[in-house]
Amino acid sequence: MGKSSLIHIRVGKGIKREMQRLIDVGMFSTESEIAREGIRHLLIKYLKEAGFDGASGKTNNDRDENAKKK
């Protein structure tokens, strides 16, 4: 992983308990790994819904407009 920054989050006891269950069965190694994976999935979902095209940072509409200009 490249450069990273630290964020702090609070979760309820129930969520923390469920996270620990996933760690206990070997699906994840740490709570941090679960949090990163969850955030990654939400970003993909919501960026797609918002019309962003992958890592370019442009919306699908921006890409379509640039294609029309060519």
C-alpha positions, 0 to 999 in steps of 0.5 A: 500500500502506498502512503496512508493516513490515519483515521479514527472511527467509533463503532458500536459493541455489536459491530465490533463483536461481529468484526471479531467473529470474522477475525476469529474464523480467519476471514480477516486478520485485523479490524483495520483490514475489515474497515479498509475493505468496507470503505473500499467497497462503499467508495466503489459503489457510491462513486459508480452511482455518482457516475465517476469512471474509475481512477481518472476522477472524471464522471462518465459524462465528462468522458462522453463530452471529451469523446464528442470533441474528438 
